[in-house]
Amino acid sequence: MGIKFPHQMAEADDPLLASINTTPLVDVMLVLLIIFLITIPVVNSGIIVDLPREPARESQAQPQNLVVSVDASGAIYWFDTPVPSREVLEAALTTAASQQPQPELHIRADGRADYESVGQVVYAAQQAGLARIGFLTEPPP
C-alpha cells in the first residue's frame, strides 16, 4: 500500500475544472469604471474660468513692492505710468531685480485682458531675475 500524490492520481478519479473564475476581473473592471466616471467630469470642468474673482488672503502692501497693471486692451502700466515698450519694462524690472532685498512683483491684470499681455509681463520678470511674483485679485461680492 502506497501513498498517492495528486499528480499520480488517475484522470478518471478527478476531472479537470476548465472554467475561468471571472469574479476578480469583473470586480476590478467595476472599480476602474467608477474611478473613470468620477474623474472625467473633474477634468472637463476646467474650460470656463474666471481667475480675477478668486478670494485670497490679505497682504499688506509694502513700499518696496512693484505693481505692474495690465488693462483690458493689453496696455501695460508701471504703477500708474504707461509703459511704452517691452524693452522699457524689461529695463525697469532688471533694475528692480538688482536691489537688495529684492522686491516682490504684483501683477494687476484685468479679467478681460489677453493672456499674451500678462504672459509678457511674467516672462519679462523671469528674464530680469525676479524671484517673487504674485497676482492681485478682488474678493467675490
C-alpha positions in Angstrom: 0.0 0.0 0.0 1.5 3.3 -1.1 0.6 7.0 -0.8 -0.9 8.5 -3.9 0.1 12.1 -4.7 -2.2 14.4 -6.7 0.0 14.1 -9.9 -0.1 10.3 -9.7 -3.9 10.1 -9.5 -5.8 8.8 -12.4 -7.7 11.3 -14.6 -10.9 9.3 -14.1 -10.9 10.0 -10.4 -10.9 13.8 -10.6 -11.9 15.6 -13.8 -10.1 18.9 -14.5 -12.0 22.2 -13.9 -11.8 24.0 -17.2 -13.8 27.2 -16.4 -12.1 30.5 -15.5 -13.2 32.4 -12.4 -14.1 35.9 -13.8 -15.3 37.4 -10.5 -12.0 39.2 -9.7 -11.9 40.5 -13.3 -15.4 41.9 -13.0 -14.6 43.5 -9.6 -11.5 45.2 -11.0 -13.4 46.5 -14.1 -16.2 47.9 -11.9 -13.7 49.7 -9.7 -12.0 51.2 -12.8 -15.3 52.2 -14.3 -16.3 54.0 -11.1 -12.9 55.8 -11.0 -13.3 57.0 -14.6 -16.9 58.1 -14.0 -15.7 60.3 -11.1 -12.6 61.8 -12.6 -13.9 62.6 -16.1 -16.2 65.5 -15.0 -13.4 67.0 -12.9 -11.1 67.0 -15.9 -13.7 68.6 -18.2 -14.8 71.3 -15.7 -11.6 73.4 -16.4 -12.9 75.0 -19.5 -14.7 78.1 -18.1 -12.6 80.0 -15.7 -12.8 83.4 -14.0 -9.4 84.0 -12.4 -9.6 87.6 -11.1 -12.5 86.9 -8.8 -10.7 84.4 -6.5 -10.8 85.0 -2.8 -7.3 85.4 -1.4 -5.6 86.2 1.9 -5.0 89.8 2.6 -1.4 91.0 2.4 -0.1 94.4 3.4 1.2 96.5 0.6 4.8 97.3 1.3 6.6 100.3 -0.2 9.2 98.1 -1.9 6.6 96.0 -3.8 6.4 96.7 -7.5 2.9 96.9 -9.1 2.5 96.3 -12.9 -1.0 96.6 -14.2 -2.5 95.2 -17.5 -5.8 96.7 -18.6 -8.5 95.1 -20.8 -6.9 96.3 -24.0 -3.5 94.8 -23.1 -1.7 98.0 -22.2 1.0 97.7 -19.5 1.5 100.2 -16.7 4.4 100.5 -14.2 2.5 101.6 -11.1 0.3 104.3 -12.8 2.7 105.2 -15.7 2.1 103.6 -19.1 5.0 101.5 -20.4 5.7 102.5 -24.0 7.5 99.3 -25.0 8.5 95.8 -23.7 12.2 96.9 -23.6 11.4 99.7 -21.1 9.5 97.2 -18.9 12.5 94.7 -19.1 14.9 97.5 -18.1 12.8 98.6 -15.1 12.4 95.0 -13.9 16.1 94.3 -14.3 16.9 97.4 -12.2 14.4 96.3 -9.6 15.8 92.8 -9.5 19.3 94.1 -8.7 18.1 95.7 -5.5 18.7 94.1 -2.1 16.4 92.8 -0.7 14.7 92.0 -3.9 11.2 93.5 -4.2 8.1 91.4 -4.9 6.3 92.0 -8.2 2.5 92.3 -8.0 0.6 91.9 -11.3 -2.8 93.5 -11.5 -4.5 92.1 -14.6 -8.0 92.9 -15.9 -10.2 89.8 -16.2 -10.8 90.6 -19.9 -7.1 91.1 -20.7 -5.5 88.7 -23.1 -3.2 86.2 -21.5 -0.5 87.2 -24.0 -0.1 90.6 -22.3 0.1 89.1 -18.9 2.4 86.4 -20.1 4.8 89.1 -21.5 5.0 90.7 -18.0 5.6 87.3 -16.3 8.3 86.4 -19.0 10.0 89.8 -18.6 10.1 89.4 -14.8 11.5 85.9 -15.2 14.2 87.2 -17.6 15.1 90.0 -15.2 15.6 87.6 -12.4 12.7 88.5 -10.1 12.1 85.6 -7.7 8.8 86.6 -6.2 5.8 87.3 -8.5 2.2 87.5 -7.3 -1.2 88.2 -8.9 -3.6 90.7 -7.2 -7.3 89.8 -7.2 -10.5 91.1 -5.8 -12.7 89.1 -3.4 -16.0 88.0 -4.8 -19.0 90.1 -3.8 
